[in-house]
């Protein structure tokens, strides 16, 4: 079978539209979440929640695909708020590697994340992990709307420790 120039043009146009569609899907997935990708400065951390009176700063690491560990992490975060007062604590949960699944839209803890976000807990998602998962999935993972995209989970933890945060890996 010989391909006419018109057929080749239609096929390459379809491929171009498919690639454009995939790029737009990735951009839309990122646009659905707050992002620090363009504003990240190691020596000047930014936060989603305004907590001007926070005296205690905690970063919790989630790097395992283990719902029991996710629940433990969320319990730890809530216990800190309950112990020192919501207005006195800045708690940030950073998920990367297999732990990023905690922040997936259909995660077993998605509703709890939404609730804890309203109490001032920040949930950060590693963009490096998202890109790695996109290679396997064919698209960026869809996250809970409360997830904040950071360039790299480990880098965010380092940044927060540098800014005086206490680090815990439940």
Helices and strands as residue ranges (DSSP letters): H 5-31, E 56-62, H 67-84, G 86-88, E 89-95, G 97-103, H 110-118, E 122-126, H 127-137, E 147-150, H 153-162, E 166-168
